[in-house]
Amino acid sequence: MSQHTSQHETNPEAATKFPTGTLVFGLILLIVGVLLLAGLLFGFQLNAPLLFITLLGGAGLILIISGITAARRNR
């Protein structure tokens, strides 16, 4: 049988960390899915290279901003 022990974290920062990379990846997938469905339903063309360049640029910007805010919070 396995024993479950409850260990409380002594570092309060570890409990408040937010997985920004997971959020950004999820947002990218959500945006691509919504745009593909909208393109099928409303019949407009998507410029795929421009879409992915814009998404990667936006994702990079979000990750940079979240990194800067995390660094300012740790000071």
C-alpha positions in Angstrom: 0.0 0.0 0.0 1.2 3.5 -0.7 1.4 6.1 2.0 0.2 9.6 1.2 2.0 12.2 3.2 1.0 15.9 3.1 4.1 18.1 2.8 3.5 21.8 3.0 5.8 23.9 0.9 7.9 26.3 2.9 8.5 28.7 0.0 5.3 30.7 -0.7 6.6 31.7 -4.2 6.6 28.1 -5.4 2.9 27.9 -4.8 2.1 31.1 -6.7 4.1 30.3 -9.9 2.0 30.4 -13.0 2.8 28.3 -16.1 3.0 31.1 -18.6 4.4 28.8 -21.3 1.4 26.5 -21.0 -1.0 29.4 -21.2 0.7 30.8 -24.3 0.7 27.4 -26.0 -2.9 26.9 -25.2 -3.8 30.4 -26.6 -1.9 29.7 -29.8 -3.9 26.4 -30.3 -7.1 28.2 -29.4 -6.6 31.0 -31.9 -5.6 28.6 -34.7 -8.6 26.5 -34.1 -11.0 29.4 -33.9 -9.6 30.9 -37.1 -9.7 27.6 -39.0 -13.4 27.1 -38.0 -14.3 30.7 -38.8 -12.6 30.3 -42.2 -14.7 27.2 -42.9 -17.9 28.6 -41.7 -17.6 32.1 -43.2 -15.6 31.1 -46.3 -12.6 33.4 -46.1 -9.1 32.5 -47.0 -6.3 32.5 -44.3 -2.8 33.4 -45.2 -1.1 30.6 -43.2 2.5 31.9 -43.2 1.4 35.4 -42.1 -0.9 33.9 -39.4 1.9 31.8 -37.9 4.4 34.6 -38.0 1.9 36.8 -36.2 1.1 34.1 -33.7 4.8 33.4 -32.9 5.5 37.1 -32.6 2.6 37.6 -30.2 3.6 34.5 -28.2 7.1 35.8 -27.9 5.9 39.2 -26.8 3.7 37.6 -24.1 6.6 35.4 -22.9 9.0 38.4 -22.7 6.5 40.5 -20.8 5.8 37.7 -18.4 9.5 37.2 -17.8 10.0 40.8 -17.1 7.1 41.0 -14.6 8.4 37.8 -12.9 11.9 39.3 -12.6 10.4 42.6 -11.1 8.3 40.6 -8.7 11.4 38.7 -7.4 13.4 41.8 -6.6 
